[in-house]
Amino acid sequence: MKENPRHLSILGMLLALSCCLLLSQSAPAPAHPLVTDSSYDYDSSATAECLAEPGSTAYKGGIIVNPEFSNSTAGWTVFGKGAIELRRSPESNVFMVALHRKASRDSFSQRVFLEEGNHYSFSAWIQVSKGTEAVAAMFRTSEGVFVSGGSVVANQGCWSLLKGGIFANSSGPADVLFESRNTSIDLFIDNVSLQPFSKKQWRSHQDERIKKVRKSEVTFRVIDCNGTEVRGAIISVKQTKTEFPFGCGLNFHILDSEEYRNWFSARFKYTTFTNSMKWYSTEVKRGIENYAVADAMVAFAEENGIRIRGHNIFWDDPKYQPEWVKTLSGEELRAAAERRINSVVTRYNGRLIAWDVVNENLHFSFFEDKLGKNTSAAYFSTAYSLDPSSRMFMNEYNTIEYSGDVTAGPSNYLKRLKGILTYPGNDRLLPGIGVEGHFGQGQPNLAYIRSSLDILATAGIPIWMTEVDVGKGPGQDEYLEQVLREGFSHPAVEGIIMFAGPESAGFNVTTLADRNFKNTPAGEAVDRLIEEWRTGSFETRTDDQGSFKTALYHGEYEIRVENPVWRSSTVTKVEVKKALRGRTIDIKIGP
């Protein structure tokens, strides 16, 4: 088993360029360009709510013996010291309790056999005897190594879902157990599940999800101006724009290198500036702002139709404050921060699609420590008032990368986000969930990624993977592709930005092109996905009913229809999206 350390859809109306284009139905445009269909198709068992009774058992327990304790304690034993016992709720639900605990891992345990190369999805319903405590699922290998399978913030009096997973990089027995640092509490558990998936099965599920989430099957019917179906009409289909935002980080080297500009603009229509908008870049000396680099990069992006995520307004890590900020008093900091947020957000108002408002404020609390616990929430409110059309993101690392980081786990993330959104006035802003995605070297824990995304998705808020990279090492290209596929296949993920790029621009973690702008293996993997995730141009003919049915990736299309009898043609622009799934689009063509 191996763990990795820290490191839109755009809805609109169908466009008719011909008076003969008819739609069987249409949908209104949304209020904001980043909003998509809110009916996320994630795992229905996932919930961030605390329930009076535990939810159902996933996969009927998978390889867990006696997952619902319907056969007393069969299959289960005490791990460490203490004791275990069965209890029954007023509704007659049977669950297990670990009590008299002396150490953090004193709990209940079951031995399972893991097969090398398998992904394992894990879930359990957890409650604690008092207060609120973090509880983690742990796997102890035969070598005595403990690997985290995920965590949850559990509560007294209700049941919380712990959802996670592991990857097995060797075969052998492992003990499933639970950990909580507070030994004064009892642990309650019910409905435990551990389900194995081979790599082939996992990839198959990704492909099925992509087909379901990112494509729609539509029927085109060609009729003449009398309403008669045109048999054998020649239809040429060309995708002109993809719907899913898949982009790449960008730095100041773009201003000095034509090769870099050509390389980037040929591939990506979405970006995040890695450093050029950050406070330490735009105000190196107190009171002297310099936006020249950021302005030039914004101009390049706008000239090439590239949408920008603003990164970032503030960074909560004390290490990454401008040097002069670190020595300010509380009131001086408050005034300087007010100038900063008004300056940067007003400058780019209406030109960006999103802002990372206070970066990484689960792990760090520079502004909260100096200015008060509601500081971040207040900055979200201010940013929204200055740029109400942009989506305001909470951006964090290790929420999907590393199951051992309880601080940034999905339940803690949602708790922090809820606190921000319940701040007075913030119920009106457009929120976003940003998960960075800095993966270490080696096989990523795809089961944990998916489980974390499932939990985050319960908020009904768009998720972006905002800074994806994968550590150097053998198989880097394969692992990068796996991570990107996992994000693209999840219905709650509305965009992906990689923090990767060419060697000449200093991207040395995930390098996509060498100094001559030739693809690295990772770059080849990215280009393959760009090509795979769009519909290639093709030509076909209508059947005897004047129709043809096809599944198309969501995006904008140019449809050219030729009537072979009358030798007439028409060109129509169509936007294919989820709302059109199963619909028939009539295209009229004259004589």
URVEN-V852151 format. One record per residue. N is the residue number from 1. PHI is phi in degrees with one decimal (NA if undefined). D_LAST is the distance of its C-alpha to the last C-alpha in whole Angstrom. Layout:
[[N/PHI/D_LAST] [N/PHI/D_LAST]]
This chain:
[[1/NA/67] [2/-139.9/66] [3/-108.5/65] [4/-102.1/63] [5/-76.9/65] [6/-55.0/64] [7/-32.1/62] [8/NA/39] [9/-60.1/37] [10/-94.2/35] [11/-86.7/33] [12/-170.1/30] [13/-84.3/27] [14/-65.7/24] [15/-94.3/22] [16/-105.9/19] [17/-96.9/17] [18/-125.0/14] [19/-68.5/14] [20/-93.6/12] [21/-76.3/15] [22/-122.5/17] [23/-114.1/20] [24/-68.5/22] [25/-148.9/26] [26/-141.7/27] [27/-126.4/30] [28/-70.9/32] [29/-71.7/33] [30/-75.5/37] [31/-75.3/40] [32/-140.9/41] [33/-66.5/39] [34/-95.1/41] [35/-78.4/41] [36/-125.7/39] [37/-56.7/39] [38/-87.4/43] [39/-85.8/43] [40/-62.9/44] [41/-101.6/45] [42/-98.5/48] [43/-57.7/51] [44/-67.5/52] [45/-80.0/55] [46/-71.5/56] [47/-154.8/57] [48/-99.3/59] [49/-81.0/61] [50/-99.5/64] [51/-105.3/65] [52/-65.4/67] [53/-125.0/67] [54/-63.5/66] [55/-73.3/62] [56/-71.9/61] [57/-88.2/62] [58/-71.3/59] [59/53.1/59] [60/55.5/62] [61/95.7/64] [62/61.2/62] [63/-93.8/65] [64/-77.6/68] [65/-83.2/70] [66/55.0/71] [67/-69.3/69] [68/-110.1/69] [69/59.7/73] [70/-75.4/73] [71/-116.4/75] [72/56.2/78] [73/-102.7/78] [74/-53.4/77] [75/89.0/76] [76/-113.1/77] [77/-147.2/80] [78/-76.2/82] [79/-107.7/81] [80/77.0/84] [81/-103.0/86] [82/96.9/86] [83/-150.4/85] [84/-127.4/82] [85/-151.7/82] [86/-93.7/79] [87/-132.9/79] [88/-128.4/77] [89/-77.9/75] [90/-57.1/75] [91/-90.0/72] [92/71.5/74] [93/-81.4/72] [94/-94.3/74] [95/-141.6/74] [96/-110.7/76] [97/-126.8/78] [98/-103.1/80] [99/-133.8/83] [100/56.6/86] [101/-76.0/84] [102/-112.2/86] [103/-132.4/83] [104/-60.8/80] [105/-99.2/79] [106/-66.5/81] [107/-167.8/78] [108/-104.0/77] [109/-147.0/76] [110/-141.7/74] [111/-90.3/74] [112/-126.9/71] [113/-112.5/70] [114/-101.2/67] [115/-106.3/65] [116/-54.9/64] [117/88.7/61] [118/-91.4/60] [119/-92.6/59] [120/-124.1/60] [121/-89.0/59] [122/-121.8/62] [123/-153.4/62] [124/-160.9/65] [125/-101.2/66] [126/-125.3/69] [127/-143.6/72] [128/-119.4/75] [129/-75.5/78] [130/-157.3/78] [131/69.7/76] [132/-134.0/73] [133/-142.1/73] [134/-79.3/71] [135/-125.4/71] [136/-116.4/70] [137/-89.3/69] [138/-125.0/71] [139/-122.6/71] [140/-99.3/74] [141/-77.6/74] [142/-64.8/77] [143/-86.2/78] [144/85.8/78] [145/-85.2/75] [146/-100.0/74] [147/-122.9/70] [148/-77.9/68] [149/-109.3/65] [150/122.9/64] [151/-147.9/66] [152/-149.5/66] [153/-89.2/68] [154/-95.2/69] [155/-129.3/71] [156/-79.2/74] [157/89.0/73] [158/-155.8/69] [159/-104.2/67] [160/-115.5/65] [161/-87.5/63] [162/-96.0/64] [163/-126.6/61] [164/-163.3/61] [165/167.6/61] [166/-143.7/63] [167/-119.0/62] [168/-95.9/64] [169/-97.9/65] [170/-156.7/68] [171/-95.5/69] [172/154.3/72] [173/-75.3/73] [174/-148.1/73] [175/-97.8/74] [176/-88.9/72] [177/-147.4/74] [178/-133.5/73] [179/-133.6/75] [180/-147.8/76] [181/-67.0/78] [182/-81.9/80] [183/-81.1/82] [184/-82.9/83] [185/-103.3/80] [186/-92.4/80] [187/-104.7/76] [188/-107.9/74] [189/-142.0/72] [190/-157.8/69] [191/50.8/66] [192/-89.6/66] [193/-144.3/64] [194/-139.5/63] [195/-115.3/60] [196/-84.9/60] [197/-137.9/56] [198/-71.0/56] [199/-59.5/54] [200/-64.6/52] [201/-64.1/51] [202/-64.0/51] [203/-64.3/48] [204/-61.4/46] [205/-68.1/47] [206/-57.5/46] [207/-62.8/42] [208/-65.2/42] [209/-65.9/42] [210/-61.0/40] [211/-60.5/37] [212/-77.6/38] [213/-91.1/38] [214/-104.2/36] [215/-128.7/33] [216/-136.4/31] [217/-88.8/29] [218/-128.2/25] [219/-116.3/22] [220/-101.6/19] [221/-121.9/16] [222/-100.4/12] [223/-131.4/11] [224/-86.3/7] [225/-68.9/8] [226/-94.4/10] [227/86.3/12] [228/-87.9/12] [229/-64.2/13] [230/-102.0/11] [231/-77.6/14] [232/69.4/15] [233/-65.6/12] [234/-87.6/14] [235/-119.0/16] [236/-108.9/18] [237/-112.8/21] [238/-137.6/24] [239/-80.9/26] [240/-104.2/27] [241/-158.0/30] [242/-88.9/33] [243/-83.9/34] [244/-76.5/38] [245/-73.8/40] [246/-125.0/42] [247/-135.9/44] [248/-147.1/47] [249/-63.6/50] [250/-140.2/51] [251/-128.3/54] [252/-63.7/55] [253/-62.1/55] [254/-62.5/51] [255/-77.1/52] [256/-109.0/54] [257/-130.2/52] [258/-65.5/49] [259/-62.4/48] [260/-63.8/49] [261/-61.5/46] [262/-66.5/44] [263/-59.9/45] [264/-70.7/44] [265/-66.1/41] [266/-74.4/39] [267/-117.7/40] [268/-124.0/41] [269/-117.8/39] [270/-138.8/42] [271/-153.4/46] [272/-132.0/50] [273/-73.9/52] [274/-66.8/55] [275/-138.3/58] [276/-69.6/57] [277/-99.8/56] [278/-70.3/60] [279/-57.1/63] [280/-68.8/65] [281/-93.1/62] [282/-97.1/62] [283/-142.5/65] [284/-64.0/68] [285/-111.1/70] [286/-56.7/71] [287/83.3/69] [288/-115.6/68] [289/-93.2/64] [290/-142.4/62] [291/-102.6/58] [292/-59.1/57] [293/-67.3/56] [294/-61.2/54] [295/-61.1/52] [296/-65.5/51] [297/-69.4/50] [298/-62.7/48] [299/-62.5/46] [300/-58.8/45] [301/-61.9/44] [302/-65.6/42] [303/-64.7/41] [304/-109.9/39] [305/66.1/38] [306/-101.4/41] [307/-84.0/42] [308/-119.9/46] [309/-92.3/48] [310/-77.9/51] [311/-140.6/54] [312/-132.7/57] [313/-75.6/58] [314/-133.8/62] [315/-128.3/63] [316/-78.2/66] [317/-76.2/68] [318/-56.0/71] [319/-63.5/70] [320/-106.9/67] [321/-84.6/68] [322/-52.6/69] [323/-55.1/73] [324/-71.6/74] [325/-70.1/72] [326/-62.5/74] [327/-103.0/77] [328/-73.9/76] [329/-72.8/78] [330/-59.1/76] [331/-69.4/76] [332/-64.1/75] [333/-63.8/72] [334/-59.7/71] [335/-69.7/70] [336/-65.1/69] [337/-67.4/66] [338/-64.5/65] [339/-63.7/65] [340/-61.4/63] [341/-66.3/60] [342/-67.0/60] [343/-67.9/59] [344/-73.5/57] [345/-72.4/55] [346/-64.6/54] [347/-60.2/54] [348/-109.6/51] [349/-54.1/50] [350/80.5/46] [351/-106.7/45] [352/-116.6/46] [353/-93.3/45] [354/-164.3/48] [355/-130.9/52] [356/-84.6/55] [357/-76.8/57] [358/-126.5/60] [359/-69.6/60] [360/58.0/62] [361/-98.5/64] [362/-92.0/65] [363/-82.0/67] [364/-131.4/68] [365/-152.5/69] [366/-55.3/71] [367/-73.7/69] [368/-64.9/70] [369/-63.9/74] [370/-95.5/74] [371/-121.2/72] [372/116.1/72] [373/-66.9/70] [374/-94.6/68] [375/-61.1/67] [376/-61.3/64] [377/-60.4/62] [378/-66.0/63] [379/-68.1/61] [380/-60.1/58] [381/-62.9/58] [382/-65.6/59] [383/-60.4/56] [384/-63.8/54] [385/-65.6/55] [386/-84.8/54] [387/-145.4/51] [388/-68.7/49] [389/-87.5/46] [390/-93.5/47] [391/-84.2/48] [392/-101.4/52] [393/-101.8/53] [394/-94.6/56] [395/-119.3/56] [396/-148.2/59] [397/-104.3/60] [398/73.3/61] [399/-72.2/59] [400/-117.3/57] [401/-81.8/59] [402/-136.5/63] [403/-69.6/64] [404/-84.4/67] [405/-94.7/67] [406/-64.0/67] [407/-54.4/67] [408/-104.8/63] [409/-57.8/63] [410/-59.1/60] [411/-70.5/62] [412/-67.6/64] [413/-58.7/61] [414/-66.6/59] [415/-63.6/63] [416/-66.7/63] [417/-63.1/59] [418/-60.5/60] [419/-62.0/63] [420/-68.0/61] [421/-75.1/58] [422/-89.8/61] [423/-65.3/62] [424/-51.1/62] [425/93.7/59] [426/-80.0/57] [427/-69.4/55] [428/-94.4/53] [429/-75.6/52] [430/-93.0/49] [431/-87.4/51] [432/-139.5/50] [433/-101.9/52] [434/-109.6/53] [435/-115.4/54] [436/-65.2/55] [437/86.0/55] [438/-91.0/58] [439/-96.1/59] [440/-77.0/62] [441/-70.5/62] [442/101.5/61] [443/-60.1/59] [444/-72.9/58] [445/-85.5/59] [446/-64.2/55] [447/-64.2/57] [448/-71.4/58] [449/-56.1/55] [450/-64.0/53] [451/-62.2/56] [452/-65.1/56] [453/-63.4/53] [454/-60.0/53] [455/-66.7/56] [456/-60.0/54] [457/-65.2/51] [458/-64.5/53] [459/-73.6/53] [460/69.3/49] [461/-113.8/49] [462/-55.8/47] [463/-108.7/48] [464/-122.0/48] [465/-88.0/50] [466/-102.2/51] [467/-146.6/53] [468/-69.8/53] [469/-149.6/55] [470/-132.4/57] [471/-60.3/60] [472/-63.1/61] [473/149.3/62] [474/-57.4/61] [475/80.4/57] [476/-55.7/56] [477/-63.4/53] [478/-64.5/53] [479/-69.8/54] [480/-61.2/52] [481/-61.5/49] [482/-60.7/50] [483/-63.5/51] [484/-64.2/48] [485/-63.4/46] [486/-62.8/48] [487/-67.2/47] [488/-64.1/43] [489/-82.5/44] [490/-88.6/46] [491/-66.2/43] [492/-85.1/46] [493/-83.6/45] [494/-107.9/43] [495/-175.5/44] [496/-135.9/46] [497/-120.3/48] [498/-91.4/50] [499/-98.8/53] [500/-148.4/52] [501/167.2/51] [502/-78.1/53] [503/-59.6/56] [504/-64.3/56] [505/-96.3/56] [506/87.6/59] [507/-80.8/57] [508/-112.4/60] [509/-92.7/59] [510/-118.0/56] [511/-96.8/55] [512/-95.4/51] [513/-146.7/51] [514/-79.3/54] [515/-67.4/56] [516/-98.1/53] [517/61.9/50] [518/-93.1/50] [519/-59.4/49] [520/-79.6/52] [521/-55.6/52] [522/-65.4/51] [523/-64.9/49] [524/-62.2/47] [525/-62.5/47] [526/-65.2/45] [527/-63.1/42] [528/-63.8/42] [529/-67.6/41] [530/-57.4/39] [531/-70.7/37] [532/-67.7/37] [533/-88.5/37] [534/-141.6/33] [535/-88.1/30] [536/-70.2/29] [537/-67.1/26] [538/-153.1/24] [539/-129.3/21] [540/-149.8/20] [541/-127.6/18] [542/-75.6/17] [543/-86.1/19] [544/-65.7/19] [545/-95.7/18] [546/72.4/15] [547/-125.9/18] [548/-149.6/20] [549/-111.0/24] [550/-155.4/26] [551/-103.1/29] [552/-123.4/29] [553/-62.8/31] [554/-62.7/31] [555/156.4/30] [556/-98.6/27] [557/-132.3/24] [558/-108.5/21] [559/-110.8/18] [560/-108.0/15] [561/-119.7/12] [562/-120.4/10] [563/-91.7/8] [564/-67.6/10] [565/-78.4/8] [566/-90.1/5] [567/52.9/8] [568/-113.7/6] [569/-147.9/9] [570/-148.3/11] [571/-121.0/14] [572/-128.0/16] [573/-102.8/20] [574/-131.4/22] [575/-103.7/26] [576/-92.0/27] [577/-147.6/30] [578/-59.6/33] [579/-63.8/32] [580/-92.2/28] [581/-54.9/30] [582/80.4/29] [583/-84.8/26] [584/-112.9/22] [585/-109.2/20] [586/-89.7/16] [587/-121.3/13] [588/-91.7/10] [589/-133.4/7] [590/-85.5/4] [591/-71.6/0]]
